[in-house]
């Protein structure tokens, strides 16, 4: 079943990385924290853009460092391989509320970034996981230039989701 969903109503939780074995299983990358949480969410929404297809996996399990899943109607390696690159989303209502001073990436993307003087720097267009801390990808100005800003309490001084604003103490164009 294909449905058009509002992108604000869904959260990307993983990606299909390819086929696993010959019986139609798929390999998954989990974007959840902890990674094993991907097992607990269902139904999944498979997306190739603005269209979503509801999928309830028959089985999901840990396999080595990642995860594998068996899907209804996917019975061989070719069918599984055809899903490679598909993003896996869930309805945002399935996620627990963020704790105090915690944010979902989906809530940060689209925020206006301002410096300590209140001057607008740009807009958060993406987030990156680096291991040490998450990083904001901020599009600055009409030329499309980007600034990478650590999402760390020493740099991000305030997040106001209602006002759609994020304040930073960051020296642009300088190595700190």
C-alpha positions in Angstrom: 0.0 0.0 0.0 1.4 3.4 -0.9 0.4 6.5 1.0 1.5 10.1 0.9 2.6 11.1 4.4 3.7 14.4 5.7 7.4 14.2 6.2 7.0 15.8 9.6 5.0 12.7 10.7 7.8 10.2 10.0 11.3 9.6 11.3 13.9 7.7 9.3 15.2 4.9 11.5 17.3 2.8 9.1 18.2 1.8 5.6 18.3 -1.4 3.6 21.9 -2.3 2.8 21.3 -5.3 0.6 20.3 -8.9 0.4 21.3 -11.4 3.1 21.4 -15.1 2.0 19.2 -16.6 -0.7 15.8 -16.7 1.0 14.8 -13.0 0.7 16.3 -11.6 3.9 17.6 -8.0 3.9 20.6 -6.4 5.7 19.8 -3.3 7.7 21.6 -0.3 9.1 19.9 1.1 12.2 19.9 4.8 12.8 18.3 4.3 16.3 20.0 4.8 19.6 20.6 2.2 20.8 20.8 0.4 17.4 18.7 -2.5 18.6 15.6 -0.3 19.0 15.0 -0.8 15.2 13.7 -4.3 16.2 11.0 -2.9 18.4 9.4 -0.6 15.8 6.6 -1.7 13.6 5.1 -1.1 11.1 7.9 0.2 9.1 7.4 2.7 6.3 9.6 2.1 3.2 10.3 5.2 1.3 12.0 6.2 -2.0 10.9 9.8 -1.7 7.5 11.2 -0.8 5.7 7.9 -1.1 5.6 5.5 1.8 4.7 1.8 1.9 3.7 0.1 5.1 5.7 -3.0 5.8 5.5 -5.2 8.9 8.6 -7.4 9.0 8.0 -11.1 9.7 11.3 -11.3 11.6 14.1 -8.9 12.6 17.2 -10.1 14.4 20.8 -9.1 15.2 23.3 -10.6 12.7 27.0 -9.8 13.5 27.4 -6.1 13.9 24.1 -5.3 12.1 20.6 -6.6 11.7 18.7 -8.6 9.2 14.9 -8.8 8.5 12.5 -11.0 6.6 9.6 -9.3 4.9 6.3 -10.7 3.6 6.4 -11.2 -0.1 10.2 -11.0 -0.4 11.1 -14.6 -1.1 14.5 -14.6 -2.9 17.8 -12.8 -3.1 16.8 -10.8 -6.2 13.7 -9.3 -4.6 15.7 -8.5 -1.4 18.5 -6.9 -3.5 16.0 -4.7 -5.3 15.3 -3.0 -1.9 18.9 -1.9 -1.4 19.0 1.8 -0.5 15.4 2.0 0.6 15.0 4.2 3.7 13.1 2.7 6.7 10.9 5.2 8.6 8.3 4.9 11.3 5.4 7.2 12.3 6.9 9.8 14.7 4.1 9.0 17.2 5.7 5.6 17.9 8.8 7.3 19.3 9.1 8.1 23.0 9.1 11.8 24.0 12.6 13.3 24.1 14.0 13.8 27.6 15.0 17.2 29.0 17.7 18.7 26.8 17.3 15.9 24.3 16.2 16.4 20.7 15.3 14.3 17.8 17.2 15.2 14.7 13.9 15.7 12.9 13.1 18.5 15.3 16.5 20.3 14.7 16.4 20.2 10.9 14.9 23.4 9.6 15.8 25.5 12.6 17.2 29.0 12.0 20.7 29.3 13.5 21.7 32.5 15.1 25.0 33.7 16.8 25.4 35.2 20.2 24.5 38.6 18.8 21.2 37.3 17.4 22.4 37.6 13.8 21.1 34.9 11.5 23.7 32.5 10.3 21.7 30.0 8.3 19.4 27.0 8.5 20.0 23.4 9.8 19.7 21.2 6.7 21.1 18.0 8.0 22.7 16.2 10.9 25.8 14.0 11.0 26.8 11.4 13.6 30.5 11.5 14.2 30.9 9.3 17.3 32.2 12.1 19.6 29.0 14.2 19.1 26.4 15.0 16.5 27.2 17.8 14.0 24.8 20.3 12.6 25.0 20.9 8.9 24.1 24.6 8.4 23.4 26.2 5.0 24.7 29.7 5.2 23.6 32.3 2.6 22.3 32.2 -0.9 25.5 30.6 -2.3 24.7 27.3 -0.6 27.9 27.3 1.5 27.8 25.1 4.5 29.2 25.3 8.0 29.6 22.2 10.3 28.8 23.0 13.9 29.2 20.5 16.8 26.0 19.9 18.6 27.6 20.2 22.0 26.5 22.2 25.0 29.6 24.4 24.8 28.6 25.5 21.3 24.8 25.3 21.2 23.7 27.7 23.8 19.9 27.4 23.3 17.3 25.5 21.4 13.9 27.0 21.1 11.7 24.5 19.1 8.6 26.8 19.4 10.4 29.8 17.9 12.3 27.4 15.4 15.6 28.9 16.6 19.0 27.5 17.7 21.6 29.8 19.2 25.3 29.0 18.9 28.6 30.4 20.3 30.8 29.5 17.3 33.4 31.4 15.3 32.6 30.8 11.7 35.4 30.0 9.3 37.9 29.6 12.1 39.4 26.4 13.6 38.8 26.4 17.3 
